[in-house]
Amino acid sequence: MDINDIILSDAALEVIDNGEWMEVDEAPGLELLVTGMQADSARKAIKALQAKVRAQSRGKALTEEQYSNITKEVLIEHVLKGWRGLKNNGEDLPYSKDLARKFIMSRGGERFTMMVLNAAQRLDDNANAFVEQVGKPSPPASDGQ
């Protein structure tokens, strides 16, 4: 196995840090602008929030609910940067951090939360391939023959 298939290149890390539009397979027409969960800002936020919660609980191990809330907060504040194709009663729903928070933190928002998390993880997992694909020249346009 080639080491370049295992580690992330600098260009891939840049994509993870800056974000990319990701299609959502389970919601055709929806695209999410996300950074990766491995983005520098996301990793720092996770570490800081975990330390804060541990300090508040006097060093006790974090519960599953605490981990979940930390992940949701990071998704809202650092990972999800926008969406396209999200509608409300047929009308385009413009992105806002407040709406993202409402959807991700709501009891009924688990499916949306998983869409955002999965998109971010796919970006993490496929960043090298994404960079390679972008770097390849486009095939010549067909002249219809």
N, C-alpha and C positions, 0 to 999 in steps of 0.2 A: 504494500500500500504506500502511495506517495504521501509524504508529510503534508504537502499542499492541499490534499484532500481532507486533512484532519484539522489543521490550524487555520485560523482566519487571517487573510491577508490584510494589509493596512487599508486597502481600498474597500474591502468587505466591512472592516470595522467602521470606516467612515459612513458607509451606507446604514449600518446598524445604529450609529450615533445620530445621524441626520434624519433618518426615516425614509420611508418609501410607501407609495400607494400599493395596497395589497387587496386583491379580489377576495371576496368571502364566498367560498364554495357553497355553503349552506344557505346563502341569501343572494341569489343571482341579481346582478345589477348594483349591489352594494360594494363599495370600495372604502377601505379604512386607511388613512395616513397614519402610520405607526412607526415608532422607533422599535428596536429590538429590546427584549428584556435584558440583554447583555450590554445595552447602551450605557455609556459611562454615567450619565445622569440617573438612569434607572437603578444601576447597581449601587451608587452612592446613596440614593434615597432609601433603598431597601435596607442598607446597612444602618443608616441613621435612624430610621423608624424602628427597626428591630431593637437597637440600643435604647431608644427612648422608652419603648414598651417594657423592655427588660428592667430598666431602672425604676419605672413606675410599679412594677410587680416585684421589686426587691430581688431581682436576679433569677426569678423562677423561669422555668422553660416556657416558651410561648405556646399557647394553645392553637389548635387548628383554626379557630375563629379569629384569633389575633393575626395569624399568618394570612388568612383570607382578607382581612381588613387592610393589612399592609399592602398586599398585592393590589387590591382595588384602588387604594390611594395612589400607588405608583402608576397604575394604568391611567388614572384621571390626570394626574399632575405632570407625568413625564413621558408616557408612551403614546397615548392617543392624541393626535394633533389635528385630525379632521376626518370628515366622511363625505362621500358622494353617493347619491342614489338612495339615501335614507328618506323615507316619506312618512307623512302623518295624514291619513285620510286622503291619499293621492297627491298631496302637495309636498314639494321638496322641503325638507327640514334642514335649515342651515345649522352647521356645527357651532356649538358653544361649549365651553368647559362646564358651564352650569348644567346644560342638558346632559352632557356626558356623565357628570356626577349623579344627576337624578336617575339616569338609566342604570349606571353601574352599581350604585349603592342601594337601589330599590330591591325589595324582596322579590319582585317579579322580573328583575333584570339579569338573572343568572345566564340566560342564553346569550344576551348581548355581551355580557362580561366575558364569556367564553369565546365569543367571536373575536373580540379585541385581543385577548390573551393568545389565542391560537394564531392570529395574524402576526403578532409580535414574535412568537416562537418560530413560526415559519420563516420570518425574515432572518432571525438568528441562525436557523438551520441551513438556509439556502443562500446566505449572503455571498459566499464565494461564487456559486453558480450564477447568481444574479449579475455580479460584476463581470464575469466572463461573457455572459450573454450580451450585456450592454456594450462591451468592448469589441464584439464581432461586427464586421461590416454587414449591412443589410443586403439581402439578396437583390440582384438587379430587378427592376420593375418589369413586369410582363408586358409585352406589346400586343397581347391579345391573340397571339398565334399559337 
